[in-house]
Amino acid sequence: MDCCGQHCMIGTDEEEGDNTLLPQTLKSSIFIAAMKNIKERGNQTLVTEFIFLGFSNHPELRGLFFLIFLLIYLVTLLGNLLILTAIRINPALHTPMYYFLSNLSFLDICYTSTTVPIMLVNFFREKKTIAYEGCLSQLFFLVTFAGSECVLLAAMAYDRFIAICHPLRYPVLMSKKVCAYLAAGSLLCGLVNSMTHTGLTAILTFCGPNQISHFLCDIPLLLKLSCSDTSVNELALYVASATIGLSPCLFTAVSYMLIISAILKIQSAQGRHKAFSTCASHLTVVIIYYGTGNFNYDQPSSGYSLDVDILVSVLFCIVTPMLNPLIYSLRNKEVKVALRKLCEGYILSRDSFVQISL
């Protein structure tokens, strides 16, 4: 409201110095339109907080929901931290594939920590509110980590493609410098995308209602609540869906078609099994992530019921980050060996400490 008035006054001062830039009648019409807009916005009650309606259909189950999501969150943190630690301390895992896996674990920790803690707190609050600034902050980090993970999975597919289809050139094409660029590029894509959407959302006007039919702040949910024009936001959302969502998905699909084609050309069954086992974990994670992501955002215009919306978002935002370390630890022999050594080293050091204490 003040920005509009300030903008008009600045424009008026500049034009007084040079009346040849704009006819006087046009200046008057702009000033009148701006004052009318200020008056209209002055009569509106702007939203200062939002109310989450997620899980409100089953208040009697909030204790059970709290225990389930707390357990999932703790398993997510523990699993991804173990993956990070095992890769860090085991020199055998200092390869491009596990470098990307450590980045994936880091993103999963950040991603799930953006939504789950506040959701757990809200289970014990009568009024599940979040401040306007807090909602924008959650939106920023949620979109950043989700977009970064989407691009990172494509980078991991590229790594597997080079390893299987061009093994002799792998040390050159996937050097430490290239891996660092790919990881940084995925984070940069997520940041740019998130800054764009958060900035466009911040300039929207929210004058009521302020009830979000979910447990988190997301772009489509906020666009529905805005009482100003959202055409630019919707256009940006379509562009982001094509660049950050669809393009990495198609790139990953094409990469795996070439990978499978190359694996089928291997003569020995043992060689085919070994080649496929190196990318089976990543392929499983890709299918789960893109599958739940597409189902979460590519809904019909009418949408689903609140319970179905919540279930799909839980699978995408909460369950998937928990499954990633489990998939890699169960299907990857090298990760299982590293985790076993990590646990054995912890047990031995603990026993030695107990004996010294005694």
N, C-alpha and C positions, 0 to 999 in steps of 0.2 A: 504494500500500500504506500509506504514512504518512498520506495524505489521508483514507483510510477510517477509520483509527484516530483521527485528530485530530477528524474529523467526529463520531464516536461519543462521544468524551470531551467535546466541546463540548456536544453534545446532553444528555449525562448531567448536566453541571454545571448547565445551565439548568433541567433538570427537578427537580433536588434543591431548587432555590429555590421551586418551585411544583409539588407533587406532584399537583395537581388536573388538570394538563394531560394526563397520560398515565398509565394504570394501571401499577402496578409490574410486573405479569406481562408486559405488552407491551414495557416497557423492557428487561426481561431477555431476551426473545426477539430483539429488535433487536440487542442487544449480542452475543448468542451467534451470530447470523447474520453479523454484521460480523466477528467473530473467526474464524469458519469461512472466510469469504471471504479474509481476510488470510492464513490458514494455507494455503489452496489456492494463492493467488498466490505465496506464499513458496516453494512447491515447484516453481514454474515457472521456466524459464530464458527470460528476456525477450530478444527480438531487439534487437541493437544495430546491426546492419548488414544490408543486403540484397545479394543477388548477382544480377546481370543475366545472363540466358541468351540474350539476343538475339544473333543471328548465330553462335551456338555450333555450329550444325549444319554450318557451312562454315568451319572454322578455316584451311583452306588459301587462302581468298579474302580474308582479313582485310586484306592489303596493298592489294588492288584495291578493296575496300569503303572503306578509308581514303581513297584518292585520289579516288574518286567523290564521297563525302560532303564531303570537304574542298573539292572544286571547286564542288559545289552550294552549300555554305555561303558561299564567297567570292563567287559570283555573286549570291546572295541579298543579302549585305551591300552589294556594289557597286551592284547595281540599285536597291535601296531607298534607299541614300544618295544616288544620283544623282537619283532622283525627289524626295527631300526638298530637295536643294540647288537643283534647277531650279525648283521651286515657290517656294522662298524668295527667290531672286534675280530672278525674272521677275514684274514687276507684272501682266502679262496673265493670270497664273495665280492671282491673289489673288481667287478666287471660291469660293463654298461647295463646289462639286464638288471642286475641287483641295485645298481645306482638309481635306475628309474623306479624300481620297486620301493626303495627307501623314500624317494620323493612321493610316491603314491601313498605310502603309509603316513607320511607327514601331513599330506593333504586330507587324508581320511580323519586323522585326529582333529585337525582344525575344522573340517567340515561338520563333523558331528557335534563338536563343542560349540558351534554357533547356535544350535537350536535346542539340543537336549537339556542342558542345565536349566535354562529358563522354563522349559516345559515341565521339568521335575518340580521346580518351585511352584509353578502354577497349579499343580495338583492339590496343594494345600492352601490355596488362596481362594477366597469366596468370589472375588472379582479379579479375573485373569487379565490384567491390563499390562500394556507396555507403552512407554512414552513415545511421542512422535519421533524424537531424535534416536531413541533406542531402536525403533522399528526400522528407520533408515540405516542405522549401523548394522543391524542384523541382515538387512537386505544386501548391503554392500559386501559383507564377508561371505554370505551365502552364495551370491552370484560369482564372487571372485574364486572361491575354492571349487565350486561346481564347474565353472568354465575352464579353470586350470586343469582339473582332473580329466575333463573331456578331451582337451588337446593333448595332455600327457599320455593318455591311453593310445592315441594315434601315434605319438612318438615311440611308444613301446612296441606298437605293431611294426613300425618302420625298422626298429632294432631287430626284431625277429625276422623280418623280410631279408635284411642284409645278411644276418647270420646264416640263414638257410639257403638263400638263393645266390648270394655272393660271398661265400665263406673266406675265400682267399683275400678279398679286399676289405674284410670286416675290420681288421685293426686300423686301417687308414680311414675308412668311412665312418667308423664309430669310435674315434679317438676321444680322449678325455675332454678336449676342447669342444668337439662337436656335441658330446653328451651334455656338457654344461650349457651350451647355447640352446639346445632343445629343451632342457628343463627350465631355463630362464625364460625362453620364448613362450612356453606354456603358461607360466605364471604371469608374464606380461600380457598375454592375450586375455587371461581372466581378469586382470586388473583394469585394462582398458575397457573391456566390455562392462565390467561392474561400475566403473566410474561414469561411463556414459549413461547407464540405466539409473543409477542412483542420483546423478545430477538432474536428469529429466524428471525423475519422480519428485525430487525436492522442490521443483518449481510449480508442481501441481497444487491446486487448492483443494483442501479437504474440509468441507463444511457440514459433514454429517450425511449418513450414519457413520459410526466409527466401529462397527462390529465386523471382525474378520472371521469368516467361517472356516477357521483352520487353527493350527497350533504354532504357526510361523508367519513371518512377513515375506511375501513373495510378490513379484511384479504384477502378474495378472490379478491377484487379489486386491492390490492397492488401486489398480486402474479402475476396477469396478466401483470403488468407493469415492473416487474423485468427482468433484462437481465442475471441473474445468475440462477443456478440450484435451483429449488424450490421443489424438490422431498421430502426432509425432512420436509419442511413446510406443504406440502399437506398430508403427513403421520400424522403429529401432528394434523392437522385439522380433519382428519378422526377419530383419537383416541378421540379428544375432543368432536366431534359430538356424539360419542357413549357413552362417560362417562358423560359429562356435559349436553348434549342435550337429547339423546335417553333414557338413564337410568332413570333420574328423571321423564321423561314423562311416561315410562312404569310403574315405581313404583307408580306414581300418578294414572294411569289407573287401576292398580290392586287394589290399596287402595279403589278406588271408586266402583269397582265391589263388593268388600267385604262389603263396607258401604251400598250400595243399597240392597244387599242380606240381610243384617241385618235389614235394615229398613222395608223391605217387610215382615219380620217375626213378626213385632210388630202388636199386635192384634187390638188396637184401631186406628181409622182414625186420631184422634187428636194427638196421640203419633207419628204416622208416619209423619204427617205434621210438628210437632215440631222438630223431628229429622232431616228431610230433610231441613227445613228452616235454621238450624245451619250451613249447608255446601253448601247451594245453591249459595251464593255469591262467595265463593271460587271456586266452580265448574265452574261458569260462567267466572271468571277471568282466570282459567286454560285453558278453551277451547279457549278463545280469544288469550291468550299469546302463547300457543303452536301451535295453528292453524296458526296465522300470522307468527310466527317464522319459522315453517316448510315450509310455502309457500314462505317465504323470502329467505331461504337458500337452500331448496331442489328444485332448478330450473333445467330444462334440460340444458345440456351442451351448447346448442346454446343460452340460455338465452331468455329473453323477450325484448320488445322494451324499450327504455329509460324511456318513460312515465309510463309503467307498473312497471318497477323496482322501480322507484321513489315512485309510489303509494303504493306498497307493503311495502317498507321500512318506509314510513310515517305512515302507519297503525301500524307497529310493534314498531317503535322507538318513535313515537310522540303521536299517538292517544291512544294506549293501556295504557300508564301511566296516561293519563287524565281520562280514563274510570274507572280505578280501584277504586278511591275514590267515584265516582258516583254510581258504582254498590254496594259497601258496604254501602253507606249512604241511598240508595233507598230501598235495600232489607233487611237490618238489622235493626230491631226495636231498639235494644240497642244503636246502633251508632246514629240513628236518634234522640233518646231521649237525648243523650249526646251532640250532635251538637245543638239541640234546647236550652238546658240549657246554652251552651257556648254562643250562640247568645243573649239569654235573659240576661245573666250576663253582656255581653258587653254593651248592650243597657241601662241597669239599671245603670251601672257605668258611662256611658257617660252622662245620664240624671242628675245623682247626681253631676257630675263635672260641668255641665252647670249651675245647680241651685246654686252651691257654687260660681261660677264665677259671677253670677248675684247678 
